[in-house]
Amino acid sequence: MRVLIDTCVILDTLQAREPFNKESDQIFIHIANMHISAFVTPPSTTDIYYLMHRFNHDKVKTANTMLKLFDYFNVLDTFGRNCKEAILKVGDYEDNLIIETAQSADIDCIVTRNIKDFENSVLPVFTPSEFLAQSIFN
């Protein structure tokens, strides 16, 4: 299963944000055990870098965290056509860009805590708990 993991879910684990990290940690375990293929968009990587650096105030530590993240997450390519399609849609441009990028990469679903941000998605969108409740994990 090819799954795009939204920035908030990744940060829940990286920053140990209670109570959300319990479910995101389980998702990370499934990624590490190769039960799913995890993906992230380029704009998400810059957001994660910025927020992690703000969190720990250490460029080397932040860079090492990102390198570890890249060991487990594939970074999708975002193309010019994704940007153009995203700007034409109603709603938040950044969220639309994630949706467009995921669609063009044949992603199976998106996992996020912010379901309402992805109302325009033609792909299935799950909260971490909904995603973990699927039969593939039980």
N, CA, C and O atoms as CSV, one atom per row, in Angstrom:
chain,resi,resn,atom,element,x,y,z
A,1,MET,N,N,0.850,-1.176,0.000
A,1,MET,CA,C,0.000,0.000,0.000
A,1,MET,C,C,0.892,1.235,0.000
A,1,MET,O,O,1.825,1.338,0.797
A,2,ARG,N,N,0.603,2.158,-0.889
A,2,ARG,CA,C,1.351,3.416,-1.031
A,2,ARG,C,C,0.573,4.517,-0.311
A,2,ARG,O,O,-0.542,4.862,-0.702
A,3,VAL,N,N,1.180,5.062,0.748
A,3,VAL,CA,C,0.473,5.978,1.634
A,3,VAL,C,C,1.235,7.289,1.758
A,3,VAL,O,O,2.424,7.302,2.076
A,4,LEU,N,N,0.539,8.385,1.505
A,4,LEU,CA,C,1.118,9.695,1.753
A,4,LEU,C,C,0.811,10.079,3.194
A,4,LEU,O,O,-0.351,10.118,3.600
A,5,ILE,N,N,1.848,10.360,3.960
A,5,ILE,CA,C,1.692,10.736,5.356
A,5,ILE,C,C,1.836,12.249,5.449
A,5,ILE,O,O,2.847,12.809,5.026
A,6,ASP,N,N,0.835,12.901,5.997
A,6,ASP,CA,C,0.829,14.358,6.100
A,6,ASP,C,C,1.828,14.830,7.157
A,6,ASP,O,O,2.181,14.093,8.078
A,7,THR,N,N,2.264,16.055,7.001
A,7,THR,CA,C,3.256,16.681,7.876
A,7,THR,C,C,2.905,16.547,9.353
A,7,THR,O,O,3.771,16.220,10.164
A,8,CYS,N,N,1.656,16.794,9.710
A,8,CYS,CA,C,1.263,16.776,11.115
A,8,CYS,C,C,1.491,15.413,11.755
A,8,CYS,O,O,1.891,15.336,12.917
A,9,VAL,N,N,1.245,14.347,11.020
A,9,VAL,CA,C,1.414,13.000,11.555
A,9,VAL,C,C,2.898,12.704,11.768
A,9,VAL,O,O,3.271,12.097,12.772
A,10,ILE,N,N,3.727,13.119,10.850
A,10,ILE,CA,C,5.169,12.923,10.984
A,10,ILE,C,C,5.700,13.699,12.187
A,10,ILE,O,O,6.478,13.173,12.983
A,11,LEU,N,N,5.274,14.944,12.307
A,11,LEU,CA,C,5.737,15.770,13.430
A,11,LEU,C,C,5.239,15.247,14.771
A,11,LEU,O,O,5.905,15.426,15.790
A,12,ASP,N,N,4.089,14.612,14.782
A,12,ASP,CA,C,3.587,14.029,16.037
A,12,ASP,C,C,4.601,13.048,16.614
A,12,ASP,O,O,4.835,13.020,17.822
A,13,THR,N,N,5.197,12.246,15.739
A,13,THR,CA,C,6.221,11.293,16.202
A,13,THR,C,C,7.546,11.995,16.475
A,13,THR,O,O,8.140,11.807,17.537
A,14,LEU,N,N,8.007,12.796,15.533
A,14,LEU,CA,C,9.325,13.427,15.681
A,14,LEU,C,C,9.421,14.342,16.900
A,14,LEU,O,O,10.482,14.470,17.512
A,15,GLN,N,N,8.297,14.979,17.244
A,15,GLN,CA,C,8.298,15.892,18.381
A,15,GLN,C,C,7.608,15.294,19.604
A,15,GLN,O,O,7.404,15.987,20.600
A,16,ALA,N,N,7.248,14.016,19.536
A,16,ALA,CA,C,6.580,13.311,20.648
A,16,ALA,C,C,5.396,14.116,21.185
A,16,ALA,O,O,5.269,14.333,22.390
A,17,ARG,N,N,4.539,14.552,20.268
A,17,ARG,CA,C,3.395,15.388,20.643
A,17,ARG,C,C,2.267,14.520,21.189
A,17,ARG,O,O,1.620,13.775,20.452
A,18,GLU,N,N,2.050,14.632,22.478
A,18,GLU,CA,C,0.987,13.891,23.170
A,18,GLU,C,C,-0.363,14.519,22.852
A,18,GLU,O,O,-0.429,15.739,22.700
A,19,PRO,N,N,-1.407,13.775,22.746
A,19,PRO,CA,C,-1.521,12.320,22.760
A,19,PRO,C,C,-1.404,11.710,21.358
A,19,PRO,O,O,-1.544,10.499,21.182
A,20,PHE,N,N,-1.148,12.564,20.373
A,20,PHE,CA,C,-1.204,12.130,18.970
A,20,PHE,C,C,-0.099,11.163,18.589
A,20,PHE,O,O,-0.269,10.358,17.673
A,21,ASN,N,N,1.034,11.230,19.280
A,21,ASN,CA,C,2.178,10.414,18.874
A,21,ASN,C,C,1.956,8.916,19.069
A,21,ASN,O,O,2.656,8.114,18.452
A,22,LYS,N,N,1.024,8.529,19.890
A,22,LYS,CA,C,0.792,7.090,20.082
A,22,LYS,C,C,0.396,6.431,18.757
A,22,LYS,O,O,0.927,5.378,18.403
A,23,GLU,N,N,-0.525,7.041,18.038
A,23,GLU,CA,C,-0.955,6.482,16.752
A,23,GLU,C,C,0.092,6.702,15.665
A,23,GLU,O,O,0.340,5.813,14.851
A,24,SER,N,N,0.706,7.881,15.651
A,24,SER,CA,C,1.723,8.132,14.625
A,24,SER,C,C,2.926,7.218,14.830
A,24,SER,O,O,3.534,6.773,13.856
A,25,ASP,N,N,3.277,6.933,16.081
A,25,ASP,CA,C,4.374,5.994,16.347
A,25,ASP,C,C,4.048,4.609,15.780
A,25,ASP,O,O,4.926,3.942,15.232
A,26,GLN,N,N,2.803,4.178,15.909
A,26,GLN,CA,C,2.392,2.877,15.359
A,26,GLN,C,C,2.526,2.878,13.835
A,26,GLN,O,O,2.942,1.885,13.238
A,27,ILE,N,N,2.170,3.996,13.219
A,27,ILE,CA,C,2.313,4.107,11.761
A,27,ILE,C,C,3.790,4.018,11.380
A,27,ILE,O,O,4.145,3.343,10.414
A,28,PHE,N,N,4.646,4.696,12.136
A,28,PHE,CA,C,6.084,4.634,11.865
A,28,PHE,C,C,6.600,3.198,11.984
A,28,PHE,O,O,7.456,2.785,11.201
A,29,ILE,N,N,6.102,2.450,12.933
A,29,ILE,CA,C,6.512,1.054,13.088
A,29,ILE,C,C,6.114,0.248,11.855
A,29,ILE,O,O,6.894,-0.572,11.370
A,30,HIS,N,N,4.906,0.477,11.347
A,30,HIS,CA,C,4.469,-0.218,10.128
A,30,HIS,C,C,5.336,0.174,8.934
A,30,HIS,O,O,5.614,-0.650,8.064
A,31,ILE,N,N,5.758,1.427,8.899
A,31,ILE,CA,C,6.646,1.877,7.817
A,31,ILE,C,C,7.998,1.182,7.950
A,31,ILE,O,O,8.524,0.649,6.973
A,32,ALA,N,N,8.560,1.187,9.162
A,32,ALA,CA,C,9.875,0.569,9.392
A,32,ALA,C,C,9.855,-0.925,9.090
A,32,ALA,O,O,10.845,-1.482,8.616
A,33,ASN,N,N,8.734,-1.566,9.366
A,33,ASN,CA,C,8.593,-3.004,9.101
A,33,ASN,C,C,8.162,-3.301,7.671
A,33,ASN,O,O,7.909,-4.451,7.314
A,34,MET,N,N,8.081,-2.257,6.860
A,34,MET,CA,C,7.745,-2.340,5.436
A,34,MET,C,C,6.370,-2.947,5.173
A,34,MET,O,O,6.168,-3.620,4.163
A,35,HIS,N,N,5.433,-2.711,6.076
A,35,HIS,CA,C,4.046,-3.122,5.842
A,35,HIS,C,C,3.362,-2.166,4.876
A,35,HIS,O,O,2.394,-2.525,4.205
A,36,ILE,N,N,3.881,-0.939,4.816
A,36,ILE,CA,C,3.372,0.071,3.882
A,36,ILE,C,C,4.557,0.821,3.297
A,36,ILE,O,O,5.638,0.852,3.884
A,37,SER,N,N,4.344,1.422,2.137
A,37,SER,CA,C,5.336,2.327,1.547
A,37,SER,C,C,4.867,3.745,1.842
A,37,SER,O,O,3.770,4.147,1.455
A,38,ALA,N,N,5.715,4.490,2.530
A,38,ALA,CA,C,5.342,5.837,2.973
A,38,ALA,C,C,5.944,6.898,2.054
A,38,ALA,O,O,7.073,6.781,1.579
A,39,PHE,N,N,5.148,7.930,1.827
A,39,PHE,CA,C,5.556,9.013,0.946
A,39,PHE,C,C,5.264,10.358,1.594
A,39,PHE,O,O,4.394,10.481,2.457
A,40,VAL,N,N,6.009,11.351,1.158
A,40,VAL,CA,C,5.853,12.720,1.620
A,40,VAL,C,C,6.123,13.620,0.413
A,40,VAL,O,O,6.833,13.224,-0.512
A,41,THR,N,N,5.563,14.821,0.421
A,41,THR,CA,C,5.786,15.756,-0.680
A,41,THR,C,C,6.973,16.668,-0.376
A,41,THR,O,O,7.316,16.862,0.791
A,42,PRO,N,N,7.605,17.228,-1.407
A,42,PRO,CA,C,8.713,18.157,-1.167
A,42,PRO,C,C,8.342,19.344,-0.261
A,42,PRO,O,O,9.119,19.688,0.629
A,43,PRO,N,N,7.174,19.979,-0.466
A,43,PRO,CA,C,6.844,21.077,0.456
A,43,PRO,C,C,6.728,20.618,1.914
A,43,PRO,O,O,7.032,21.378,2.834
A,44,SER,N,N,6.291,19.385,2.116
A,44,SER,CA,C,6.206,18.871,3.483
A,44,SER,C,C,7.595,18.731,4.096
A,44,SER,O,O,7.777,18.976,5.289
A,45,THR,N,N,8.578,18.337,3.279
A,45,THR,CA,C,9.920,18.187,3.834
A,45,THR,C,C,10.479,19.527,4.304
A,45,THR,O,O,11.163,19.592,5.326
A,46,THR,N,N,10.194,20.581,3.573
A,46,THR,CA,C,10.687,21.897,4.016
A,46,THR,C,C,9.962,22.347,5.274
A,46,THR,O,O,10.571,22.949,6.159
A,47,ASP,N,N,8.671,22.064,5.362
A,47,ASP,CA,C,7.918,22.393,6.576
A,47,ASP,C,C,8.442,21.607,7.781
A,47,ASP,O,O,8.607,22.159,8.868
A,48,ILE,N,N,8.699,20.318,7.575
A,48,ILE,CA,C,9.209,19.477,8.656
A,48,ILE,C,C,10.583,19.982,9.103
A,48,ILE,O,O,10.845,20.091,10.300
A,49,TYR,N,N,11.457,20.288,8.143
A,49,TYR,CA,C,12.778,20.805,8.496
A,49,TYR,C,C,12.649,22.082,9.325
A,49,TYR,O,O,13.268,22.207,10.382
A,50,TYR,N,N,11.851,23.020,8.846
A,50,TYR,CA,C,11.686,24.299,9.547
A,50,TYR,C,C,11.153,24.093,10.962
A,50,TYR,O,O,11.683,24.664,11.915
A,51,LEU,N,N,10.116,23.287,11.100
A,51,LEU,CA,C,9.497,23.084,12.419
A,51,LEU,C,C,10.382,22.268,13.357
A,51,LEU,O,O,10.373,22.495,14.567
A,52,MET,N,N,11.141,21.325,12.814
A,52,MET,CA,C,12.074,20.574,13.661
A,52,MET,C,C,13.223,21.463,14.126
A,52,MET,O,O,13.659,21.364,15.273
A,53,HIS,N,N,13.713,22.325,13.245
A,53,HIS,CA,C,14.791,23.237,13.638
A,53,HIS,C,C,14.304,24.215,14.702
A,53,HIS,O,O,15.031,24.528,15.645
A,54,ARG,N,N,13.088,24.688,14.548
A,54,ARG,CA,C,12.500,25.560,15.578
A,54,ARG,C,C,12.323,24.820,16.898
A,54,ARG,O,O,12.413,25.421,17.969
A,55,PHE,N,N,12.073,23.527,16.821
A,55,PHE,CA,C,11.837,22.684,17.991
A,55,PHE,C,C,13.136,22.409,18.755
A,55,PHE,O,O,13.163,22.464,19.984
A,56,ASN,N,N,14.215,22.113,18.013
A,56,ASN,CA,C,15.446,21.716,18.708
A,56,ASN,C,C,16.603,22.714,18.592
A,56,ASN,O,O,17.623,22.550,19.261
A,57,HIS,N,N,16.458,23.734,17.760
A,57,HIS,CA,C,17.464,24.809,17.612
A,57,HIS,C,C,18.860,24.277,17.286
A,57,HIS,O,O,19.856,24.841,17.738
A,58,ASP,N,N,18.940,23.207,16.512
A,58,ASP,CA,C,20.223,22.588,16.201
A,58,ASP,C,C,20.186,22.100,14.750
A,58,ASP,O,O,19.494,21.135,14.428
A,59,LYS,N,N,20.942,22.782,13.877
A,59,LYS,CA,C,20.923,22.441,12.451
A,59,LYS,C,C,21.434,21.025,12.176
A,59,LYS,O,O,20.885,20.320,11.329
A,60,VAL,N,N,22.476,20.614,12.884
A,60,VAL,CA,C,23.029,19.279,12.661
A,60,VAL,C,C,22.026,18.214,13.093
A,60,VAL,O,O,21.803,17.238,12.376
A,61,LYS,N,N,21.429,18.399,14.252
A,61,LYS,CA,C,20.429,17.442,14.738
A,61,LYS,C,C,19.226,17.399,13.785
A,61,LYS,O,O,18.695,16.326,13.497
A,62,THR,N,N,18.807,18.552,13.307
A,62,THR,CA,C,17.683,18.617,12.369
A,62,THR,C,C,18.039,17.901,11.066
A,62,THR,O,O,17.232,17.139,10.535
A,63,ALA,N,N,19.235,18.142,10.557
A,63,ALA,CA,C,19.669,17.484,9.318
A,63,ALA,C,C,19.718,15.966,9.508
A,63,ALA,O,O,19.293,15.219,8.627
A,64,ASN,N,N,20.226,15.514,10.633
A,64,ASN,CA,C,20.272,14.071,10.903
A,64,ASN,C,C,18.876,13.467,11.003
A,64,ASN,O,O,18.638,12.356,10.531
A,65,THR,N,N,17.958,14.201,11.617
A,65,THR,CA,C,16.568,13.746,11.689
A,65,THR,C,C,15.981,13.609,10.287
A,65,THR,O,O,15.299,12.629,9.984
A,66,MET,N,N,16.249,14.588,9.441
A,66,MET,CA,C,15.726,14.547,8.078
A,66,MET,C,C,16.327,13.378,7.301
A,66,MET,O,O,15.618,12.705,6.553
A,67,LEU,N,N,17.624,13.132,7.469
A,67,LEU,CA,C,18.251,12.011,6.770
A,67,LEU,C,C,17.650,10.681,7.204
A,67,LEU,O,O,17.445,9.794,6.376
A,68,LYS,N,N,17.369,10.536,8.489
A,68,LYS,CA,C,16.707,9.316,8.973
A,68,LYS,C,C,15.302,9.210,8.378
A,68,LYS,O,O,14.864,8.129,7.987
A,69,LEU,N,N,14.611,10.330,8.316
A,69,LEU,CA,C,13.267,10.348,7.739
A,69,LEU,C,C,13.311,9.878,6.284
A,69,LEU,O,O,12.451,9.113,5.846
A,70,PHE,N,N,14.321,10.343,5.538
A,70,PHE,CA,C,14.447,9.966,4.129
A,70,PHE,C,C,14.795,8.486,3.957
A,70,PHE,O,O,14.618,7.934,2.871
A,71,ASP,N,N,15.284,7.843,5.009
A,71,ASP,CA,C,15.522,6.400,4.954
A,71,ASP,C,C,14.206,5.623,4.895
A,71,ASP,O,O,14.157,4.516,4.359
A,72,TYR,N,N,13.152,6.203,5.443
A,72,TYR,CA,C,11.861,5.503,5.555
A,72,TYR,C,C,10.762,6.063,4.660
A,72,TYR,O,O,9.813,5.357,4.320
A,73,PHE,N,N,10.888,7.324,4.282
A,73,PHE,CA,C,9.868,7.982,3.472
A,73,PHE,C,C,10.431,8.300,2.094
A,73,PHE,O,O,11.541,8.816,1.965
A,74,ASN,N,N,9.657,7.988,1.081
A,74,ASN,CA,C,9.994,8.383,-0.281
A,74,ASN,C,C,9.463,9.782,-0.514
A,74,ASN,O,O,8.342,10.099,-0.116
A,75,VAL,N,N,10.256,10.612,-1.150
A,75,VAL,CA,C,9.808,11.967,-1.473
A,75,VAL,C,C,9.254,11.948,-2.891
A,75,VAL,O,O,9.955,11.613,-3.846
A,76,LEU,N,N,7.991,12.311,-3.005
A,76,LEU,CA,C,7.338,12.343,-4.313
A,76,LEU,C,C,7.831,13.528,-5.131
A,76,LEU,O,O,8.281,14.533,-4.582
A,77,ASP,N,N,7.742,13.398,-6.435
A,77,ASP,CA,C,8.046,14.521,-7.312
A,77,ASP,C,C,6.796,15.374,-7.469
A,77,ASP,O,O,5.708,14.865,-7.738
A,78,THR,N,N,6.967,16.665,-7.299
A,78,THR,CA,C,5.886,17.616,-7.566
A,78,THR,C,C,6.233,18.320,-8.868
A,78,THR,O,O,7.308,18.904,-9.001
A,79,PHE,N,N,5.328,18.260,-9.814
A,79,PHE,CA,C,5.564,18.808,-11.139
A,79,PHE,C,C,4.814,20.131,-11.328
A,79,PHE,O,O,3.912,20.469,-10.563
A,80,GLY,N,N,5.206,20.849,-12.346
A,80,GLY,CA,C,4.552,22.107,-12.673
A,80,GLY,C,C,3.061,21.936,-12.883
A,80,GLY,O,O,2.276,22.789,-12.469
A,81,ARG,N,N,2.660,20.851,-13.518
A,81,ARG,CA,C,1.226,20.624,-13.754
A,81,ARG,C,C,0.478,20.424,-12.432
A,81,ARG,O,O,-0.688,20.803,-12.315
A,82,ASN,N,N,1.156,19.820,-11.423
A,82,ASN,CA,C,0.529,19.682,-10.108
A,82,ASN,C,C,0.269,21.053,-9.502
A,82,ASN,O,O,-0.785,21.295,-8.915
A,83,CYS,N,N,1.233,21.939,-9.650
A,83,CYS,CA,C,1.087,23.298,-9.112
A,83,CYS,C,C,-0.055,24.046,-9.796
A,83,CYS,O,O,-0.841,24.736,-9.147
A,84,LYS,N,N,-0.130,23.896,-11.111
A,84,LYS,CA,C,-1.188,24.580,-11.862
A,84,LYS,C,C,-2.564,24.037,-11.500
A,84,LYS,O,O,-3.503,24.807,-11.300
A,85,GLU,N,N,-2.687,22.708,-11.413
A,85,GLU,CA,C,-3.975,22.111,-11.053
A,85,GLU,C,C,-4.384,22.500,-9.638
A,85,GLU,O,O,-5.558,22.770,-9.383
A,86,ALA,N,N,-3.430,22.529,-8.721
A,86,ALA,CA,C,-3.730,22.852,-7.325
A,86,ALA,C,C,-4.243,24.268,-7.157
A,86,ALA,O,O,-5.129,24.518,-6.340
A,87,ILE,N,N,-3.696,25.191,-7.921
A,87,ILE,CA,C,-4.097,26.600,-7.773
A,87,ILE,C,C,-5.496,26.829,-8.336
A,87,ILE,O,O,-6.171,27.781,-7.943
A,88,LEU,N,N,-5.936,25.971,-9.248
A,88,LEU,CA,C,-7.262,26.118,-9.854
A,88,LEU,C,C,-8.381,25.563,-8.974
A,88,LEU,O,O,-9.555,25.826,-9.234
A,89,LYS,N,N,-8.040,24.814,-7.956
A,89,LYS,CA,C,-9.052,24.188,-7.095
A,89,LYS,C,C,-9.464,25.135,-5.962
A,89,LYS,O,O,-8.718,26.030,-5.566
A,90,VAL,N,N,-10.654,24.906,-5.468
A,90,VAL,CA,C,-11.150,25.649,-4.312
A,90,VAL,C,C,-10.440,25.127,-3.075
A,90,VAL,O,O,-10.166,23.931,-2.973
A,91,GLY,N,N,-10.143,26.002,-2.144
A,91,GLY,CA,C,-9.524,25.575,-0.888
A,91,GLY,C,C,-8.082,25.997,-0.782
A,91,GLY,O,O,-7.607,26.851,-1.530
A,92,ASP,N,N,-7.396,25.388,0.152
A,92,ASP,CA,C,-6.025,25.733,0.472
A,92,ASP,C,C,-5.066,25.220,-0.602
A,92,ASP,O,O,-5.099,24.043,-0.961
A,93,TYR,N,N,-4.227,26.094,-1.105
A,93,TYR,CA,C,-3.295,25.725,-2.172
A,93,TYR,C,C,-2.352,24.609,-1.744
A,93,TYR,O,O,-2.156,23.652,-2.493
A,94,GLU,N,N,-1.770,24.711,-0.571
A,94,GLU,CA,C,-0.804,23.708,-0.109
A,94,GLU,C,C,-1.449,22.319,-0.003
A,94,GLU,O,O,-0.864,21.322,-0.427
A,95,ASP,N,N,-2.657,22.267,0.565
A,95,ASP,CA,C,-3.360,20.983,0.666
A,95,ASP,C,C,-3.720,20.452,-0.713
A,95,ASP,O,O,-3.607,19.254,-0.970
A,96,ASN,N,N,-4.152,21.340,-1.599
A,96,ASN,CA,C,-4.467,20.925,-2.968
A,96,ASN,C,C,-3.224,20.400,-3.689
A,96,ASN,O,O,-3.309,19.462,-4.482
A,97,LEU,N,N,-2.078,21.007,-3.412
A,97,LEU,CA,C,-0.842,20.553,-4.034
A,97,LEU,C,C,-0.471,19.149,-3.542
A,97,LEU,O,O,0.008,18.325,-4.320
A,98,ILE,N,N,-0.691,18.883,-2.271
A,98,ILE,CA,C,-0.448,17.539,-1.733
A,98,ILE,C,C,-1.353,16.533,-2.448
A,98,ILE,O,O,-0.902,15.461,-2.853
A,99,ILE,N,N,-2.629,16.884,-2.599
A,99,ILE,CA,C,-3.587,15.993,-3.262
A,99,ILE,C,C,-3.173,15.739,-4.706
A,99,ILE,O,O,-3.139,14.591,-5.150
A,100,GLU,N,N,-2.861,16.796,-5.438
A,100,GLU,CA,C,-2.472,16.654,-6.847
A,100,GLU,C,C,-1.209,15.812,-7.001
A,100,GLU,O,O,-1.125,14.963,-7.889
A,101,THR,N,N,-0.243,16.049,-6.144
A,101,THR,CA,C,1.007,15.286,-6.187
A,101,THR,C,C,0.741,13.813,-5.887
A,101,THR,O,O,1.272,12.930,-6.561
A,102,ALA,N,N,-0.075,13.556,-4.884
A,102,ALA,CA,C,-0.400,12.174,-4.512
A,102,ALA,C,C,-1.140,11.461,-5.647
A,102,ALA,O,O,-0.845,10.307,-5.956
A,103,GLN,N,N,-2.083,12.139,-6.253
A,103,GLN,CA,C,-2.838,11.540,-7.360
A,103,GLN,C,C,-1.920,11.172,-8.507
A,103,GLN,O,O,-2.022,10.076,-9.058
A,104,SER,N,N,-1.027,12.072,-8.871
A,104,SER,CA,C,-0.166,11.800,-10.030
A,104,SER,C,C,0.853,10.699,-9.743
A,104,SER,O,O,1.450,10.153,-10.671
A,105,ALA,N,N,1.059,10.369,-8.465
A,105,ALA,CA,C,2.022,9.321,-8.094
A,105,ALA,C,C,1.342,7.992,-7.752
A,105,ALA,O,O,1.982,7.078,-7.232
A,106,ASP,N,N,0.055,7.893,-8.044
A,106,ASP,CA,C,-0.699,6.661,-7.766
A,106,ASP,C,C,-0.650,6.245,-6.300
A,106,ASP,O,O,-0.487,5.068,-5.978
A,107,ILE,N,N,-0.793,7.220,-5.433
A,107,ILE,CA,C,-0.857,6.962,-3.995
A,107,ILE,C,C,-2.234,6.377,-3.691
A,107,ILE,O,O,-3.231,6.781,-4.290
A,108,ASP,N,N,-2.287,5.428,-2.761
A,108,ASP,CA,C,-3.551,4.776,-2.412
A,108,ASP,C,C,-4.405,5.589,-1.453
A,108,ASP,O,O,-5.632,5.569,-1.547
A,109,CYS,N,N,-3.767,6.308,-0.527
A,109,CYS,CA,C,-4.529,7.101,0.433
A,109,CYS,C,C,-3.617,8.119,1.120
A,109,CYS,O,O,-2.391,8.058,1.021
A,110,ILE,N,N,-4.255,9.048,1.815
A,110,ILE,CA,C,-3.567,10.084,2.582
A,110,ILE,C,C,-3.928,9.883,4.044
A,110,ILE,O,O,-5.085,9.628,4.375
A,111,VAL,N,N,-2.924,10.001,4.925
A,111,VAL,CA,C,-3.164,9.916,6.358
A,111,VAL,C,C,-2.831,11.268,6.966
A,111,VAL,O,O,-1.721,11.778,6.814
A,112,THR,N,N,-3.813,11.842,7.659
A,112,THR,CA,C,-3.675,13.167,8.252
A,112,THR,C,C,-4.586,13.290,9.465
A,112,THR,O,O,-5.585,12.578,9.579
A,113,ARG,N,N,-4.235,14.196,10.368
A,113,ARG,CA,C,-5.171,14.517,11.449
A,113,ARG,C,C,-6.151,15.600,11.007
A,113,ARG,O,O,-7.148,15.850,11.684
A,114,ASN,N,N,-5.874,16.234,9.885
A,114,ASN,CA,C,-6.680,17.360,9.411
A,114,ASN,C,C,-7.546,16.950,8.220
A,114,ASN,O,O,-7.365,17.437,7.104
A,115,ILE,N,N,-8.474,16.061,8.480
A,115,ILE,CA,C,-9.342,15.520,7.423
A,115,ILE,C,C,-10.039,16.642,6.644
A,115,ILE,O,O,-10.125,16.586,5.418
A,116,LYS,N,N,-10.527,17.640,7.344
A,116,LYS,CA,C,-11.289,18.701,6.669
A,116,LYS,C,C,-10.448,19.460,5.646
A,116,LYS,O,O,-10.990,20.052,4.713
A,117,ASP,N,N,-9.123,19.445,5.817
A,117,ASP,CA,C,-8.248,20.120,4.859
A,117,ASP,C,C,-8.177,19.387,3.527
A,117,ASP,O,O,-7.698,19.937,2.536
A,118,PHE,N,N,-8.655,18.142,3.505
A,118,PHE,CA,C,-8.543,17.320,2.306
A,118,PHE,C,C,-9.914,16.920,1.758
A,118,PHE,O,O,-10.063,15.862,1.147
A,119,GLU,N,N,-10.907,17.775,1.984
A,119,GLU,CA,C,-12.268,17.506,1.497
A,119,GLU,C,C,-12.319,17.361,-0.011
A,119,GLU,O,O,-13.179,16.649,-0.530
A,120,ASN,N,N,-11.413,18.024,-0.732
A,120,ASN,CA,C,-11.413,17.990,-2.197
A,120,ASN,C,C,-10.714,16.768,-2.775
A,120,ASN,O,O,-10.647,16.617,-3.994
A,121,SER,N,N,-10.199,15.905,-1.930
A,121,SER,CA,C,-9.418,14.776,-2.410
A,121,SER,C,C,-10.296,13.696,-3.038
A,121,SER,O,O,-11.336,13.324,-2.494
A,122,VAL,N,N,-9.857,13.206,-4.184
A,122,VAL,CA,C,-10.523,12.049,-4.778
A,122,VAL,C,C,-9.924,10.765,-4.202
A,122,VAL,O,O,-10.491,9.684,-4.364
A,123,LEU,N,N,-8.785,10.885,-3.535
A,123,LEU,CA,C,-8.168,9.750,-2.855
A,123,LEU,C,C,-8.801,9.577,-1.483
A,123,LEU,O,O,-9.259,10.556,-0.894
A,124,PRO,N,N,-8.839,8.358,-0.961
A,124,PRO,CA,C,-9.321,8.173,0.407
A,124,PRO,C,C,-8.385,8.906,1.386
A,124,PRO,O,O,-7.166,8.916,1.219
A,125,VAL,N,N,-8.991,9.510,2.398
A,125,VAL,CA,C,-8.235,10.242,3.418
A,125,VAL,C,C,-8.645,9.682,4.774
A,125,VAL,O,O,-9.833,9.567,5.075
A,126,PHE,N,N,-7.647,9.333,5.592
A,126,PHE,CA,C,-7.904,8.725,6.890
A,126,PHE,C,C,-7.180,9.478,7.996
A,126,PHE,O,O,-6.106,10.041,7.781
A,127,THR,N,N,-7.777,9.480,9.173
A,127,THR,CA,C,-7.044,9.893,10.357
A,127,THR,C,C,-6.099,8.747,10.703
A,127,THR,O,O,-6.279,7.635,10.207
A,128,PRO,N,N,-5.104,8.991,11.536
A,128,PRO,CA,C,-4.233,7.880,11.926
A,128,PRO,C,C,-4.996,6.705,12.547
A,128,PRO,O,O,-4.690,5.550,12.253
A,129,SER,N,N,-5.978,6.984,13.396
A,129,SER,CA,C,-6.735,5.883,14.021
A,129,SER,C,C,-7.559,5.126,12.989
A,129,SER,O,O,-7.631,3.899,13.049
A,130,GLU,N,N,-8.181,5.822,12.047
A,130,GLU,CA,C,-8.936,5.150,10.990
A,130,GLU,C,C,-8.010,4.284,10.136
A,130,GLU,O,O,-8.355,3.161,9.769
A,131,PHE,N,N,-6.850,4.816,9.833
A,131,PHE,CA,C,-5.886,4.068,9.021
A,131,PHE,C,C,-5.425,2.812,9.739
A,131,PHE,O,O,-5.374,1.737,9.141
A,132,LEU,N,N,-5.091,2.937,11.007
A,132,LEU,CA,C,-4.633,1.791,11.789
A,132,LEU,C,C,-5.722,0.750,12.017
A,132,LEU,O,O,-5.412,-0.416,12.260
A,133,ALA,N,N,-6.982,1.145,11.945
A,133,ALA,CA,C,-8.096,0.219,12.161
A,133,ALA,C,C,-8.367,-0.672,10.942
A,133,ALA,O,O,-9.159,-1.611,11.026
A,134,GLN,N,N,-7.720,-0.385,9.822
A,134,GLN,CA,C,-7.945,-1.189,8.627
A,134,GLN,C,C,-7.492,-2.622,8.841
A,134,GLN,O,O,-6.592,-2.895,9.635
A,135,SER,N,N,-8.113,-3.506,8.138
A,135,SER,CA,C,-7.868,-4.938,8.329
A,135,SER,C,C,-6.434,-5.353,8.019
A,135,SER,O,O,-5.979,-6.380,8.522
A,136,ILE,N,N,-5.716,-4.595,7.214
A,136,ILE,CA,C,-4.340,-4.991,6.894
A,136,ILE,C,C,-3.434,-4.969,8.118
A,136,ILE,O,O,-2.367,-5.584,8.106
A,137,PHE,N,N,-3.845,-4.268,9.177
A,137,PHE,CA,C,-3.028,-4.161,10.383
A,137,PHE,C,C,-3.511,-5.064,11.503
A,137,PHE,O,O,-2.854,-5.156,12.540
A,138,ASN,N,N,-4.629,-5.723,11.323
A,138,ASN,CA,C,-5.191,-6.549,12.395
A,138,ASN,C,C,-4.992,-8.017,12.143
A,138,ASN,O,O,-5.409,-8.845,12.954
